[in-house]
Amino acid sequence: MKLVTDFKDYQILDMAHGEKLEKWKDIMLVRPDPQIIWKDEATNLWGKANAIYKRSNTGGGAWNKKGYVPDSWIVNYQDLKFNLKLMGFKHTGLFPEQAYNWNLIREKIRNAKRRVRVLNLFAYTGGASIAALKEGAIVVHVDASRGMVDWAKENVKVNNLEKEEIHFLVDDVRKFVKREIRRGNKYDIIIMDPPSFGRGSKSEVWSIEEDLDELIKDTSELLSDEALLFIINSYTTGLSKTVLENLLYLYVNKKVEGKISSDELGLPMVNSKLILPCGIYARWER
């Protein structure tokens, strides 16, 4: 498992009874997590949380604010900044375990010693886009949610990267990729973070079990002859990292032979040996 241990503005303070007590800079939150099946608490700080997310028996859920929570606030990771907000579906707009991938993306771009083109699919609020942009890459950022794309634009401004070259698109990822194939566009780094289920910009239905195979097959056609990296992230319970490796072998490695690897990502709890598993990744790299 790959652990992110240097995210100073993010800490897991405790994990118990299906919830994590976490600190985002100065804001303490309690959020549910299905991986936390044990009940023993390690701290008495739970009552000091600024907000608690509670699921509803009828679906969804809501935040219960116990203390001051700003409408938005900034957290830092190394020299990157991210704008956080409490979202309706328990999220804050950032997955801190992805810092592992941000570091790898930045390293690949720096070592290339040339202008690198990056395609970020299911790009959310732009963590990977910001990391690539920070190294001077040309970035194409695609997400079906206009709200998430607008949030990513906020993150670009927070990092003072408005003068760098990034192209934002609100689009269904599958349709966008097929159009890019017809246009003949190529990319050196491709990143995708597909959800288990979702809807496109025009209510197109996405299912990872039914659609990921074709998407990776199509997206592999967008790799340049000097391709550097192809990353797939997944939070889908039950989907093995070996499945993601198999897809990379079937499609990406046939186009450009490279090294394929996969692993879990995790976040450690402070003052503890406990680790929260946070999904899987598979990657192809030159």
C-alpha distance (Angstrom), angle and dihedral (degrees) to the residues before:
residue distance angle dihedral
M1 . . .
K2 3.80 . .
L3 3.81 111.9 .
V4 3.79 129.2 -159.1
T5 3.79 105.1 -143.2
D6 3.81 102.5 157.8
F7 3.82 102.2 63.6
K8 3.80 95.1 115.9
D9 3.82 95.5 179.2
Y10 3.81 91.7 55.2
Q11 3.81 127.4 61.2
I12 3.78 136.2 164.6
L13 3.79 102.8 -140.4
D14 3.81 97.5 -178.8
M15 3.79 143.0 -11.5
A16 3.80 125.3 -155.3
H17 3.83 145.0 128.1
G18 3.80 94.2 19.3
E19 3.80 95.5 -51.5
K20 3.78 140.1 94.5
L21 3.79 125.0 -143.6
E22 3.78 105.8 -148.2
K23 3.77 137.9 173.5
W24 3.79 122.0 -141.1
K25 3.78 102.4 -169.4
D26 3.83 100.9 -61.2
I27 3.82 97.6 -14.6
M28 3.81 119.8 92.3
L29 3.80 117.6 -156.2
V30 3.79 136.4 -178.7
R31 3.80 114.3 -148.3
P32 3.82 132.2 170.4
D33 3.80 120.2 -109.9
P34 3.82 123.0 -178.2
Q35 3.82 92.4 -149.2
I36 3.81 92.1 66.6
I37 3.80 103.0 83.5
W38 3.83 98.7 151.0
K39 3.80 123.5 92.9
D40 3.82 107.5 -153.9
E41 3.81 114.2 110.7
A42 3.81 121.2 -148.2
T43 3.82 100.4 -164.1
N44 3.79 141.6 33.3
L45 3.82 92.5 -135.4
W46 3.81 95.7 99.5
G47 3.80 92.3 96.1
K48 3.81 91.1 57.3
A49 3.82 95.7 63.7
N50 3.79 114.8 129.6
A51 3.82 91.8 -144.9
I52 3.80 138.8 6.8
Y53 3.78 125.9 -155.6
K54 3.79 113.3 -144.1
R55 3.77 124.1 -171.8
S56 3.79 119.6 -132.2
N57 3.81 122.5 -126.6
T58 3.78 87.6 -130.8
G59 3.81 94.3 52.4
G60 3.78 135.4 -80.9
G61 3.77 119.0 36.7
A62 3.79 144.1 -143.9
W63 3.79 143.2 -122.1
N64 3.79 118.3 -105.5
K65 3.80 107.5 -157.4
K66 3.80 113.0 -147.1
G67 3.78 96.9 172.2
Y68 3.78 141.5 3.1
V69 3.80 115.6 -38.7
P70 3.83 118.1 169.8
D71 3.78 119.9 -135.7
S72 3.80 86.2 -111.5
W73 3.79 137.2 -4.9
I74 3.80 138.4 -176.6
V75 3.80 127.8 -114.0
N76 3.79 125.2 -174.1
Y77 3.78 132.1 -140.8
Q78 3.79 111.2 -174.5
D79 3.83 102.7 -54.7
L80 3.82 94.2 -20.2
K81 3.79 125.6 98.2
F82 3.79 129.0 -158.1
N83 3.78 132.6 -168.0
L84 3.82 112.4 -133.8
K85 3.81 130.7 -161.2
L86 3.79 135.8 168.5
M87 3.79 106.3 -102.9
G88 3.78 126.7 -156.6
F89 3.80 92.7 -113.9
K90 3.84 98.8 54.7
H91 3.82 94.8 -92.4
T92 3.81 128.7 123.8
G93 3.81 97.8 -159.4
L94 3.81 96.7 -99.4
F95 3.81 138.0 77.7
P96 3.82 104.3 -155.9
E97 3.81 94.5 -164.7
Q98 3.81 87.3 67.5
A99 3.80 88.4 73.3
Y100 3.80 84.8 88.9
N101 3.81 89.5 63.8
W102 3.80 93.7 40.8
N103 3.81 89.4 59.0
L104 3.80 92.1 49.2
I105 3.81 92.6 48.3
R106 3.79 91.6 50.8
E107 3.80 92.0 48.1
K108 3.81 92.3 51.7
I109 3.80 91.8 49.9
R110 3.82 93.6 47.5
N111 3.80 93.2 47.9
A112 3.81 92.8 48.9
K113 3.82 90.1 69.1
R114 3.80 90.0 -156.0
R115 3.81 138.4 79.0
V116 3.80 107.0 -71.4
R117 3.81 126.4 -157.0
V118 3.82 115.5 -142.5
L119 3.82 128.5 -167.1
N120 3.81 115.9 -162.0
L121 3.83 113.3 -168.7
F122 3.81 123.5 -168.2
A123 3.78 79.6 13.0
Y124 3.83 98.1 175.1
T125 3.84 112.1 -174.7
G126 3.78 92.5 -14.9
G127 3.81 109.7 -103.6
A128 3.81 92.6 149.4
S129 3.80 91.4 38.2
I130 3.80 91.4 55.9
A131 3.81 91.4 47.5
A132 3.81 91.6 52.5
L133 3.79 93.8 42.5
K134 3.81 90.0 52.3
E135 3.81 88.4 62.9
G136 3.80 93.4 50.5
A137 3.81 98.5 -101.6
I138 3.79 124.0 150.6
V139 3.81 104.4 -114.1
V140 3.80 132.0 -160.8
H141 3.81 109.8 -165.3
V142 3.82 117.5 -164.7
D143 3.80 128.4 -176.7
A144 3.80 133.3 149.1
S145 3.81 92.9 -135.3
R146 3.78 116.9 81.7
G147 3.80 89.3 -161.8
M148 3.80 91.8 57.6
V149 3.80 91.9 46.8
D150 3.81 90.3 50.8
W151 3.82 88.3 50.4
A152 3.81 90.2 51.6
K153 3.80 88.6 52.8
E154 3.81 88.1 54.6
N155 3.80 89.2 53.3
V156 3.80 90.5 52.1
K157 3.80 89.5 54.6
V158 3.81 93.5 45.7
N159 3.82 87.9 56.6
N160 3.83 93.3 46.0
L161 3.80 90.5 -121.6
E162 3.81 98.2 131.0
K163 3.81 91.5 117.7
E164 3.81 92.7 56.4
E165 3.82 119.8 93.3
I166 3.81 112.6 -98.3
H167 3.79 127.1 148.3
F168 3.83 117.8 -155.9
L169 3.79 120.7 -156.0
V170 3.79 129.8 -177.9
D171 3.79 99.8 -154.4
D172 3.78 147.9 122.9
V173 3.79 103.7 -87.4
R174 3.81 95.4 -138.7
K175 3.80 93.9 52.0
F176 3.80 91.8 44.4
V177 3.82 92.3 52.9
K178 3.82 92.4 50.2
R179 3.81 90.2 50.9
E180 3.80 91.1 49.1
I181 3.81 89.7 53.2
R182 3.82 90.1 53.8
R183 3.82 90.6 47.3
G184 3.80 91.1 51.5
N185 3.81 94.6 -126.3
K186 3.81 118.0 160.1
Y187 3.80 135.5 -162.3
D188 3.80 134.8 -159.6
I189 3.82 95.4 -153.5
I190 3.81 126.2 31.3
I191 3.80 122.8 -172.2
M192 3.80 126.0 -177.0
D193 3.78 131.7 179.1
P194 3.82 103.5 -177.3
P195 3.81 119.2 -170.1
S196 3.80 122.1 -133.0
F197 3.79 89.1 -115.0
G198 3.77 133.5 1.0
R199 3.77 149.0 142.8
G200 3.77 128.9 -113.9
S201 3.78 128.4 -129.5
K202 3.84 89.7 -83.5
S203 3.83 96.3 39.0
E204 3.82 94.4 -88.1
V205 3.81 109.0 163.6
W206 3.82 119.3 -123.0
S207 3.82 123.5 -163.0
I208 3.79 117.4 177.4
E209 3.82 93.8 -149.3
E210 3.80 92.7 51.8
D211 3.80 102.7 32.9
L212 3.82 110.5 31.3
D213 3.80 95.7 78.9
E214 3.81 94.4 57.1
L215 3.80 92.5 40.8
I216 3.80 93.6 55.4
K217 3.81 91.0 44.2
D218 3.81 90.1 52.7
T219 3.80 95.7 40.7
S220 3.80 91.9 52.7
E221 3.82 86.4 66.3
L222 3.82 88.1 65.7
L223 3.81 94.6 61.0
S224 3.79 114.5 112.8
D225 3.79 123.1 -129.9
E226 3.81 86.7 -106.1
A227 3.82 94.6 47.4
L228 3.79 115.8 162.5
L229 3.80 109.6 -176.7
F230 3.82 144.9 5.7
I231 3.83 116.7 -171.3
I232 3.81 128.5 -174.3
N233 3.81 118.8 -171.5
S234 3.79 123.2 -168.2
Y235 3.79 136.4 -175.5
T236 3.81 93.7 176.2
T237 3.79 109.5 129.8
G238 3.79 111.5 -125.9
L239 3.81 96.3 19.2
S240 3.80 106.4 121.0
K241 3.78 122.4 -138.9
T242 3.81 85.9 -129.8
V243 3.81 88.6 64.6
L244 3.80 89.4 56.5
E245 3.82 90.3 47.6
N246 3.81 89.9 51.3
L247 3.81 91.2 54.1
L248 3.80 91.1 50.4
Y249 3.83 90.6 49.8
L250 3.80 92.1 47.9
Y251 3.80 97.4 49.5
V252 3.80 117.2 7.5
N253 3.80 99.5 40.1
K254 3.80 91.5 49.1
K255 3.79 89.1 59.9
V256 3.81 98.3 43.0
E257 3.78 120.1 6.9
G258 3.80 113.6 -129.9
K259 3.78 145.3 129.5
I260 3.81 120.7 -59.0
S261 3.81 123.7 -160.8
S262 3.79 139.7 158.0
D263 3.78 140.1 -171.3
E264 3.79 145.6 154.0
L265 3.78 122.1 -87.4
G266 3.79 119.2 -137.7
L267 3.78 145.2 178.4
P268 3.82 121.4 -144.1
M269 3.78 123.3 -133.9
V270 3.81 114.3 -124.0
N271 3.81 117.6 -101.8
S272 3.79 90.5 5.2
K273 3.79 144.1 87.0
L274 3.79 90.6 -129.8
I275 3.81 117.7 115.6
L276 3.79 128.0 -165.0
P277 3.83 111.9 -140.0
C278 3.80 109.4 -135.9
G279 3.77 107.7 -172.8
I280 3.77 134.0 -75.8
Y281 3.77 139.9 -83.2
A282 3.77 136.7 -161.3
R283 3.76 123.9 -166.1
W284 3.75 142.1 -173.9
E285 3.78 116.6 -154.0
R286 3.76 135.1 176.2
